Structures are given as C-alpha cells and as structure tokens.
Amino acid sequence: MEEEFSVFSHDIVVVGGGLAGLRAAIEAHDCGFDVAVVSKVHPLRSHSVMAQGGINASLANHPEGKEDNWEKHAFDTIKGSDFLADQDAVETFAKEALVNLYELEHWGCPFSRFPNGKIAQRPFGGAGFPRTCFGADKTGLYLINTLYEQTIKRNIKIYEEWVVLELIVEDQTCRGIVAYSLPEGELEAFKAKAVIFCTGGNLRIYPKSSNSITSTASGVVMAFRAGLPLKDMEFVQFHPTTLYGLNLTLTEGARGEGAYLLNDLGERFMSRYVSEAIMEKAPRDITSRAIQTEINEGRGVGGKDYIYLDMRHFGANTIKKRFPGIYEACMEFRGINPVKEPIPIQPAAHWSMGGIDCDYNTDTEVNGFFVAGECACVSIHGANRLGGNSLMETIVFGRRAGRRTSEYIANGRPKSAGNGIYREALLKQEMRFQGIFERTGTESPYKIKSELGTIMDTRVGIFREEQDLRQALNEIRELQKRYEDVRPPYKGRRYNYDLLWHLDIEGFLTISEVIVMGALNRQESRGSHARLDYKERDDKNWLKHTVARLIDGEVILSYKPVTITKFGIGKREY
Amino acid sequence: MKFRVFRFDPENDCDPYFDEFDLPVEKGMTVLEGLYYILENLDSSLAFRSSCRCAICGSCSMYINGQFRLACRTLIANLETDMVSIRPLSNLPILKDLVVDMKPFFENYKLIEPYLIPKEQPPEKEYYQSLQNREKIDGSIDCLLCGICYGACPTVSLRKDYLGPAAITKTFRFITDSRDGAMEKRLAVVATEDGIYRCHTIFNCQKFCPKDIDPSDYISQLKRKVVWQLFK
C-alpha cells in the first residue's frame, strides 16, 4: 500500500464531462486556475449529447417573439415549475441565458438560422413565445462538440474513463476525490482545493427511460453518502413522446412546430386536458398525464400502451431538414417512415428535477464543493422543468460553478490538507473493492436492478398513490436486503464493467428509496408529482422543498421554504 | 442466436480468441442489447463501451458481421444470420475485448486545431450567418467522432501518420463555416503527404459512416480548394 500511494493534484477537479462539466472547466481555466475534468466516459459520449430540441434564451429573434425578454422567460419557468422554483435562482438563470447563448454561438456552435441570418427559435411547451434555439434536432451533439473543442483549444486536462468513487470531505471542507481508472485498473486519490460535481441524472433506475445507459446517479449517491442533502427528488419528469419500446426521446420541438398527438380513435385528444389554443404545446407534465390517461382508459393504439405522434402534415422536406434525428431513428429502429406513418410513442422517465441541494451560486453545504447540471437542484425547475431549460441550465450554472470555485480559491479559503487524508480515503476504497470482490452471495445484481425497475415503473410512475408508494418502499427495502447477498463481480481490475454495475445498482436502491419517501410524504399534486389520492396542489402545506439526508444509514426527510420574489404564486392554467 | 465475440486481455492472454455464446433473441433486439445480455447473464468479464444506445454518442463502434457499425443501432434481425460475429474496431490498439484505445484517433483530431478561429471580433449578439452558409456545413457537423471511418480506412492501416477521414472532415467543417477565418492555416495542415494527398479514395469512410457523412467528398473538395489557392 505504502509504495503504491500517489496523489494527483489540481486546483479544481470537475467530475463529469457533459455540458455542465465542460462549461465549468472552461470558466475555471479562464479564471486562471489549474483545472482537470474527471469523467467515466469520453466527454463526447456524455448523456448531454442526446439532447435534441433546443436551448432556451429570450433572444426575441422569432417574428412572433419580438416582445420576449428575460422576465417573461423567468415567469414561464416559474409557472412551469408549478411555483416550486426558487425565484431568485430563476431570475439569475433567465438573465444570464442571453449572454451565454451568444457566447456558444461565438464559439462556433452551428445553430439553425432564420433567413435573416439570425439564430432560429422554435416554440416549446409552456413558453409564451418561441424561445428555444436549436441546431436541427441535434442540439446536444452540436453543443457538446462546441464545448469539447474549447477545452482542446485551452488544453484542459481530461481524465477519461475514470470513475469517481468518493468525495473526500473533512471538517465540512471538500479536499478531493478518489477515482478508479478503467484503463489502468488502479485507484488514485486526487487532491483539489475545490471539486465541482456535474455528474448528470439518475433516471436509469426506470426501465422506461430516455437516459443514456451511463445516467446512473453515481454523483448524487456519492454526495448523499458524504452527508450532503438531496432536494426535491420525488419530482421525476416523464417525457411525453419517446419512441415506443426503445424510449429514445422524440424532441418536443416536433409538437412545438405543430405535430399532433392521436389516440386509437384518431382524435387529437389534448383539448380534453388543456385549452384549444395550447393543445400539443402544453408542458411536459400535463402532456404526459394526458397521454397516460388515454392509455389507461383504453384509448392507446390497438388497446396497447402507446399512442401516435403524427408529423406527416409537415411534409418530407421539413421532416428531413428539421428533424433528421427523428427521421433516422424511426427508420432505423422501427422501420417506420414518419413522412408516411404516425410514430408510436409513450412517456418515459426523462429528467430528474431533484438533485444535490445547492443555491444559485452552485454552493453546497460543504465548503469547496460545488454542483451544476442535472445532478444539482438549484432549483430553477421546481416540480416540472420546461423543455429547453435543461441545456441552458448546464451552461449558465456550469459557468457560474467555474467562476464561483475560482473565487473560493482566490479568497484563500482552503488551507491545504496533508497527505494523510488522501491515504486514508484511498485505503477505504481499496478495502471497499476487496470487500466487494470477496462477497460470497449468489444474487444477481442485474435481477435486482430489473425488479427495482418494475417497482419504479408500476408504482412510482406518472400517477402515484399512497398504497402503491408504501408497497414500493417495502419492496425496495427488501431488495436492499437482498443486495447484501449479491454475487461477487468479475475480479479483473481493468475495464471491469461488471464491478461498475455492482456499484451503480447499490446506488439505484438508495436513490429509489429517497424518491419514494419524498413522494409518499408529499400529499398533494404538483408538477410532475401527480397523486391520485391528493389531486390538488396544496400551497398551504406543501409550498416547500423536500430535503433528504442520510443519517446513520437512514434516510431522514425535512423541508425548507421556497424563495418567492416578485413573481408571486398563482394558478397554473394553460 | 449465437454470438461469436472477440476476446483479448493483453495483460492475461497471449493471443486473442473468440468466445461463443448462445442467447435468446427477442424481436427488435440490437447487438448492443445482446452484449448486455452476455455481461449480465453469461460472462461478466466482457468489456465493451456503450452510452446513449441510440446512435448519437458514438461509443459502441465495432466490426459486426463484416461491417463497421454502431452496435446500438444494429438490429440483430436485420443481419439475417444465425451467427453474430463481433470484433473491435480496426486500426487501433486493443485495450480489452471490444474496447480499443481511441488515443491515436483523437491525437489526429487535435492536430487540425478543431475549434472556431473567428474571422472577426465577435459582435454583441450573434454572428450573422445566411441559410446558404449554414447549409454548407450540414453533414460535416453531424460527425460523432465514433472512429468508424478511421477503423475502416485501408490507408490508415498502412500508414498511421495519415490524419484520417474524421480529422479532415473537421477541417472541412471549419473552413466551410462562414464565421471561421483560418482557411489558409487549416489548408496548410491538411495539404500534406499525410493529409488529403494520402487518401486513396477507397470510400470505406463513406460506406460505413453511421451518419451518412461522406469524408471522401470533403477530401476532394479540399484538394480543389488547395489548387484554387495556388492560382490566387
């Protein structure tokens, strides 16, 4: 052990190489600090690349959006959140969206254009104006390439295929991380004056999920285990239109630009749920509930659990030009030509409104530990996120995290720690690995993962009620017990994906418990959290954030107020 | 269905070998799902990369039944075979099983300075870019950097110093972008013996690109641009 001990050292370590991580790293670098990105996949393979439809900023470029401004963006976001968003955070977000969007364009991001040469914008659900900037339906791909290019320009160090295992915290101060190198098979400690987590979402815990295989909650779980609180985890966004079976997202941009939702009877049924003026342009929570209701009431296509997204009236040219990704996915995976046929779709778990508790400076409870992107809960999305806001969130708060971290270091706050703490953390993880390899159980972790998926899908989905949630909680705790008996993973040290899944599935069980407990306690319906036994929003009792902590191995819930500034609280009607 | 999978762990194995697995295949199952079935049920030591599982992240490029493909978008049924044979991407060092070292590929990519070098100081808002100008970079901006063109290129297999189709595509992408101002510098990087002139127009890059990009077309366009520069 002694002779193998080594420490990698950087001013700032960013964990995660998606949009938030790369943006944070670029900013920290430009503030003059030595920054490194540690990512379990190559940055271009991050989940961010899957984002399709767009990124919101009130540029007012659209002919119908001339009156748009940051305040209207902020209001739509707050209303979309079912008033659970912190309004100071939303204000910061909507203001800074503009300068950030132009900067991405200056870095070469190939946004789609209007004939006048300006960045094109399209309508998205819940937005008063066409506010969503986009590059065809590959906005995530174009953005991640743009940011990756900027990290190359700056020669920012990226540790690719390094899996972070632990956040090192001492006296409420973050000291670094321990990570496992997939290519080398070694564990190493990283010394850092500050750490930024941009580790993405959690929703691979659902079997019907639009997330990449790598969105496994690992960062959120690590922070939770290190004693940090998680906020609003019960709010799980279901994307209304994912390709049936595969659950690949078909961008909201399609509905924004006029695609229809059709049930088995061929009805455009949205008028049953929202006004005729809004129809398919309703926010995601409302649209998902509408689709699920149609399916539950037997109007799914052929009595099955899907309905149709119909974009045939767009014509071949528009579909191929503006939605090449949808066209390709339908043809490749389902043999369906969206020019000629409607597309079978169903809602799927898409985005986690909850995450590691932080404020709009990306500060957490632990000094020197900052968070941004989907793993963080600022919160600007409250109980429901509007489409197009997550990409902008990664950029605005990734940048803020990079800057904030630099300020933290420049202010001379962190005193450097001796090697002892790194040695200790490394040893702890070595022992953990050994313990895992020496297991004697026989349970398959993958079977547990699959059973957990069924529980989450059937009992903790779009509609929830007490009995189901209670049962889900009991069943999850049963699975936690069974997990203690899992078989050892494959024992090789290099590229051991079996070991990674063992670690992730253990985390799945923790996060699922937090989601279910939050959902069980919250006796109201708000945004994505729809209780059949408490159908109304209850501001008197529940206009507050859920805060979950791990105390002596137990999940403990508490609550904290929502920050309300000038936008007030109103009815949410569309 | 039989899966015949290339195996090699350079730390433990003297030589590569193939493992055969029998697995139940459901309708609509992809090769990637088959690999996960093996990992979860048959052999937990199998190493392969994957992430988005819908053909946009470029992780799971490999050689499947004689073609370079993304495993996630290869439907087993479409292979029309009872044996799925899988090898790692060619022309790159094998790290373990189906995982190759992408470093040589990305080193070449970095050589071409793959970022916008603006022609002018950025305006307060966006640069204006006409629809026609924007359309010129369509296709070239869709590159996933999955490495398939590089793995499939016979020229790369003969000469590792060749920049390769993806890096040259990236050069084309920036030269063609009306906002970029570094054409001469960029052309100088690719107009070399190990750049565009090394291409033997065998068209494997175009044949196998999972996004239907045609790097060979970009290479010939760049060659024309270089000649044009000489007459300027």
Interface residues (C-beta under 8 A of the other chain):
Chain A: V41 H42 L44 R45 S46 H47 V49 M50 L59 Y102 E105 H106 W107 G108 P110 F111 S112 R113 F114 P115 N116 G117 K118 I119 G135 K138 G140 L141 Y142 N145 E149 Q150 I152 K153 P183 S212 I213 T214 G245 L246 L248 G325 E328 A329 E332 F333 S444 Y446 P489 Y490 G492 R494 Y495 N496 Y497 D498 W501
Chain B: D9 E11 N12 G28 L39 E40 N41 S44 S45 L46 A47 F48 R49 S50 S51 C52 R53 C54 A55 I56 C57 G58 S59 R73 L75 L95 K96 D97 V99 D101 M102 K110 E113 P114 Y115 L116 P118 P122 E124 K125 E126 Y127 Y128 Q129 S130 L131 R134 I137 I141 D142 L144 L145 F174 D177 R179 D180
